[in-house]
Amino acid sequence: MTRRGIVLAALSLAIPVLAMAQASGNSRAEIIRKMLAEEASAKVDMPLGGEGVQISDHGEINEAKLNKELQKNGKAIQAGRIVRVTNVEFGSRNIDVELDHGGKEKKRITDHLQVGVGGVSTPGPQNSTGPKPIGSKVSLVFSGKVPAELTFQQIQQLLSPVLDFSKKTVVSTNIETLPPELKEAVLAKEAVIGMSQDLVVIAMGIPDKKTLEKVNGVEQEEWQYRFGGKRTFVTFEHEIVVKVTQY
């Protein structure tokens, strides 16, 4: 099937959306919570750089822009590769979905790492550049404002011309073998006591901030997440969750 045929097929299944109302805060928070760390198979080659792939809410890929970015910056993601959603950003008329940490060079995570001793935290080592980027992004552009009350399933459908969310890695498939309470938490995109750090990343994505400190002689690592107006703090000892706090 040609790419045009794929797009037309996706359009036939597209879910109608409201054109004028902007996405609500609750809708955004729910989409971000469920999208982060979600995996999918790329259906098209995707470029390095900050532009990525642009697709309209009618399922049309901006082919001219995509080819230009591929020629200019090179290929970051080959069609068929399994990618992970690492960030979701809402604009007034677009939603940007970052894949595998995007195609632009970033500061290292240690730039946001703080080390605490005796209740006092100090910044970790500073680095001006991070690892070489290997990801890209998809910009979903709407003809009007981003619709109100969008759902996670609608976003997946709108992205279906470029991302197949039905395909997962072996790690994701192995979620089925987890104990029921851990499997339920991962699927709900939540952290619970007893989870490993790897499971927390699968469930909630990369944290916004990490801190280290010693409590009663025991080293604890805290990951901080911000979803909508809520903040979640996940505390680890020996890479296992020992406390989860929300505000």
C-alpha positions in Angstrom: 0.0 0.0 0.0 1.3 3.5 -0.8 1.8 6.1 1.8 -1.2 8.0 0.4 -3.2 4.9 0.8 -2.1 4.5 4.4 -3.1 8.1 5.1 -6.5 7.6 3.5 -7.1 4.4 5.4 -6.2 6.3 8.7 -8.6 9.1 7.7 -11.5 6.6 7.3 -11.0 5.7 11.0 -10.3 9.2 12.2 -12.2 10.4 15.2 -14.1 13.7 14.8 -12.8 16.5 17.0 -14.2 19.9 18.0 -12.5 22.6 16.0 -12.8 25.7 18.2 -12.4 24.7 21.9 -8.9 24.5 23.3 -7.8 21.4 25.2 -8.7 21.5 28.8 -6.2 21.2 31.6 -7.6 17.8 32.7 -7.5 16.5 29.2 -3.9 17.6 28.7 -2.8 16.1 32.0 -4.5 12.8 31.2 -2.9 12.6 27.7 0.6 13.5 29.1 0.3 10.9 31.9 -0.7 8.1 29.5 1.6 9.1 26.6 4.8 9.4 28.5 6.9 6.2 28.0 4.4 4.8 25.6 6.1 2.8 22.8 5.3 2.6 19.1 6.8 1.6 15.8 7.8 4.4 13.4 6.0 4.1 10.0 8.2 6.7 8.3 11.8 7.8 8.4 12.2 10.7 10.9 14.9 13.4 10.9 17.4 14.8 13.5 17.0 18.4 14.5 14.2 20.3 16.2 11.5 20.1 13.4 10.8 16.4 13.1 7.7 15.2 11.2 4.7 17.4 10.8 1.2 15.9 10.4 -2.2 17.6 10.2 -5.3 16.6 12.1 -6.6 15.3 8.8 -3.7 12.7 8.6 -1.6 14.5 6.0 2.1 14.3 6.4 4.0 17.5 5.3 6.2 15.5 2.8 8.1 18.5 1.5 9.2 19.6 5.0 10.0 16.1 6.0 12.2 15.5 2.9 13.9 18.9 3.5 14.7 18.0 7.1 16.0 14.5 6.2 18.4 16.1 3.6 19.5 18.8 6.0 19.9 17.0 9.3 20.0 13.3 8.4 17.9 10.4 9.6 17.5 9.8 13.3 14.8 7.1 13.3 14.3 4.6 10.5 10.9 3.3 9.6 10.2 0.2 11.6 12.2 1.2 14.7 10.5 1.0 18.1 10.5 4.4 19.7 9.4 5.7 23.1 7.5 8.9 23.9 9.7 11.0 26.2 7.9 14.3 26.2 4.5 15.8 25.2 4.0 19.6 24.8 0.8 21.4 24.0 0.6 24.6 21.9 -2.5 26.6 21.0 -2.8 24.8 17.6 -0.4 21.9 17.9 0.8 19.0 20.1 4.5 18.1 19.9 5.4 14.5 20.7 9.1 13.9 21.5 10.5 10.5 20.6 13.6 9.0 22.2 14.5 12.4 23.8 14.3 14.3 20.5 16.7 15.2 17.8 18.3 18.2 19.4 21.3 18.1 21.7 20.4 18.7 25.3 22.2 19.2 28.6 23.0 16.1 30.5 20.6 14.9 33.2 23.3 15.6 35.7 22.7 19.3 35.1 19.5 18.8 37.0 21.0 16.5 39.6 21.4 17.8 43.1 23.3 16.0 45.8 22.2 16.6 49.4 24.1 16.0 52.7 22.6 16.7 56.0 19.5 18.2 54.5 21.4 20.7 52.3 21.3 20.2 48.5 23.9 21.4 46.1 23.9 21.2 42.3 25.7 18.3 40.7 28.4 18.6 38.1 27.6 21.0 35.2 28.0 19.9 31.6 27.3 22.1 28.6 26.4 19.3 26.3 24.7 15.9 26.5 24.9 12.7 24.6 24.5 12.7 20.8 20.8 12.9 20.0 19.2 9.8 18.5 15.5 10.8 18.5 13.1 13.0 16.7 9.6 14.4 17.2 6.1 14.5 15.6 4.2 17.8 15.5 0.4 17.2 15.2 -1.0 20.4 13.8 -4.7 21.3 14.0 -6.6 23.5 11.6 -7.9 25.5 14.6 -7.2 25.4 18.3 -6.3 22.1 19.9 -9.7 20.5 20.6 -11.2 20.3 24.1 -11.4 17.0 25.9 -9.1 15.1 23.6 -8.4 11.5 24.8 -5.4 9.4 24.7 -7.0 7.0 22.2 -7.8 9.9 19.9 -4.2 11.2 20.0 -3.0 7.7 19.1 -5.5 7.5 16.2 -4.4 11.0 14.9 -0.8 9.9 15.0 -1.4 6.6 13.3 -0.1 7.6 9.9 3.4 7.9 11.4 3.3 5.8 14.6 1.9 2.3 15.2 1.2 2.0 18.9 0.3 -1.7 18.6 3.9 -2.7 18.4 6.0 -2.9 21.6 9.5 -4.0 22.7 10.2 -7.2 24.6 10.4 -5.1 27.8 6.9 -3.9 27.3 5.6 -7.3 26.4 7.1 -8.7 29.6 4.8 -6.4 31.6 2.3 -9.2 31.3 4.5 -11.4 33.5 4.6 -8.9 36.4 2.7 -9.5 39.7 -0.9 -8.1 39.3 -0.4 -5.1 41.5 2.8 -4.0 39.6 1.2 -4.7 36.2 -1.9 -2.6 37.2 0.3 0.3 38.3 2.4 0.3 35.1 -0.7 0.2 32.9 -2.1 3.1 35.0 1.1 5.1 34.5 1.7 5.2 38.3 4.6 4.4 40.6 4.1 2.1 43.7 6.3 0.8 46.5 8.4 -2.1 45.4 8.9 -1.0 41.8 12.3 -0.9 40.2 13.7 2.2 38.6 13.2 0.6 35.1 9.6 -0.1 35.8 9.0 3.5 37.0 10.5 4.8 33.7 8.2 2.5 31.7 5.2 3.7 33.8 5.9 7.4 34.1 8.8 8.3 31.8 12.0 10.2 32.4 11.7 12.3 35.6 11.9 16.1 35.4 14.4 16.2 38.2 16.5 13.9 40.4 18.0 14.5 43.8 20.3 12.4 46.1 20.5 12.7 49.9 21.4 10.5 52.9 18.6 9.9 55.4 19.6 8.2 58.6 22.8 7.0 56.9 20.9 5.5 53.9 21.3 7.0 50.5 18.0 7.9 48.9 17.3 9.0 45.3 14.2 11.1 44.6 12.6 11.5 41.2 10.2 14.4 40.6 7.5 14.5 38.0 5.1 17.3 37.1 1.9 16.4 35.3 -0.6 19.3 34.9 -0.9 21.0 38.3 0.2 17.9 40.2 3.7 17.0 41.4 4.8 13.4 42.2 7.9 12.5 44.2 9.2 8.9 43.9 11.8 7.9 46.5 14.2 5.0 46.0 16.5 3.1 48.2 18.9 0.7 46.4 16.9 1.4 43.1 13.6 0.2 44.6 10.6 2.5 45.3 10.1 3.0 49.1 7.8 6.0 49.0 5.5 7.8 46.6 4.1 11.3 47.4 1.8 13.5 45.4 0.9 17.2 45.9 
